[in-house]
Amino acid sequence: MTDPRHPAPHRVALHVGAPKSGTTFLQRALWKNRDELRAIGVGCPGDRARDMFVAAIEIRDAATSWGYDPEAIAGTWDRLCQDARAFPGVTVMSHELLSAGTPDQIARAYAGLEGVETHLVLTVRDLARQITSEWQERVKNGSAISFRKFQRGVVKQIEGGELTSLFWRYQHITGITDRWAAGLPSDRVHIVVAPQSGAAPDLLWHRFGQAIGFDAALLDPSTGVTNQTLGPAQVALLRRVNQALDHRIRQPRYGRVVKSYFAQQVLAGQQAPKPATPAALVEALRGVAEAVNKDVVERGYQVYGDLAELIPVPGVPGVVPPDRVAKRDELDAAAQAIADLLVDRAERRAKEPATDPVDDAAPLSRRVLGRLRRSLG
């Protein structure tokens, strides 16, 4: 732990993922407590929380995919590395998009930190929870892929013994550490286990603090913002919306309008059960998790939490796949979403200067709902 009376030793904690393992929660908590952390020798580079995202997509050669000009963001990673070099304590550089980096991309990332003691930090979670979360995240980012197709690709690679697809590049701990920890001594590789459902909400924060070297109990990680999970009907509706949009809203506007507003506010506000993972898929993922845990122990990595928490709990027989949704449920979700959008629009209009009313909102909503009914049969 970092002693508030003494500065932390100069080093970088490079937190590269995995996605959907609590990374967004941790990043928000770090930024919220930035000043307090800095006072005890723990720094976050950059001027804005978003700087790490921009640096990550620069390293991943993904600027265009996210709606950025590669030339406009060039040098962001190096600037953050300069911040890390200048800060005398521990600098936490955190973004989950880094986990799927290629060897060439990883070499560029480390080049910016040459000469600085660097530790790799990886937050990880039960794969049975990860697979539904990853699928849902892809839909939130514009995909219309079914869970059946997504699952088929994941299982095919398990059966073939070659875990190289994008899902596995983000989620296979052994593969991530093979790429990111090559050349690092085992005491500089930190595996932070995300607790199972039902654990104290700040337990992950405390484990992360142990890995970085600060007393997380001194700081409040709550931000009032949560990364909401959608129910099966809401995901089905969002997939249909993505198909109808047909790429007419591109990043970064898609992220602001469709993901952040429509998915994470409008749809996430609906009461719905969480998607469940089919039992046969859970069993296939258990084998991968057991092999990964064995690798972590044999390699001597530093572990925070219990590796047993990464073994998926046996699935319940007869669980309905998360993309098998009754048409009535999807229609109800659509009607509720339209109603919420209209209420939001009415409230916004009420705050605007008075203008001549244009009473076309209700007919428009009826036309949209009518089309949805016809498409659902």
QUIJOLIN-V51599 format. One record per pair of residues at least 6 apart in sequence whose ideal C-beta (glycine too) atoms are under 6 Angstrom apart, sorted by the first residue. I is the first residue (numbers start at 1). J is the second residue. If there is no record, write none. Layout:
i->[I	I]
j->[J	J]
This chain:
i->[1	2	2	2	2	2	4	7	7	7	8	8	8	8	10	11	11	12	12	12	12	12	13	13	13	13	13	14	14	14	15	15	16	16	16	17	17	18	18	18	18	19	19	20	20	20	21	21	21	21	22	22	22	23	24	26	27	28	29	29	30	31	32	33	34	36	40	41	42	42	42	43	43	44	45	45	45	45	46	52	53	54	54	55	55	55	56	56	56	57	57	58	58	58	59	59	59	60	60	63	63	66	67	67	67	77	78	81	81	84	90	99	99	100	100	106	106	119	120	120	120	120	121	121	122	123	123	124	125	126	126	127	127	127	128	128	128	128	130	132	132	132	134	135	135	136	139	139	139	140	140	142	142	144	144	144	146	147	147	147	151	153	154	155	157	157	158	163	163	173	174	174	181	186	186	186	189	190	190	191	191	191	192	192	192	192	193	193	194	195	196	202	205	205	206	207	207	209	210	211	228	228	229	230	231	231	232	232	232	233	233	233	233	234	234	234	234	236	236	237	237	237	238	266	266	270	275	276	278	278	279	279	282	282	285	286	289	289	293	327	331	334	338	342]
j->[215	8	40	41	213	214	40	41	88	89	41	89	90	213	88	90	117	84	91	113	116	118	90	92	119	121	212	93	118	120	94	121	98	99	180	96	99	99	124	170	171	96	170	130	133	134	123	124	125	194	123	194	204	96	227	208	94	223	205	221	44	49	223	219	44	219	214	89	89	90	214	87	91	92	80	83	84	91	80	95	95	73	76	76	77	80	95	97	98	63	66	73	76	77	77	105	109	97	105	70	73	251	250	251	252	112	112	112	113	91	213	170	176	169	170	179	180	188	180	181	184	189	190	211	191	192	194	173	194	310	312	285	289	312	277	282	285	312	171	275	277	322	167	147	150	235	235	238	239	259	263	242	254	239	242	243	323	321	322	323	281	165	167	284	163	165	284	172	175	292	292	295	189	299	300	301	301	211	302	296	301	303	207	208	211	304	305	309	204	203	309	221	216	221	216	304	305	216	304	304	264	268	274	267	272	273	275	322	325	325	329	330	333	267	270	272	333	325	330	330	333	334	263	337	340	336	322	319	319	321	315	317	312	315	312	312	310	311	307	376	376	372	365	361]
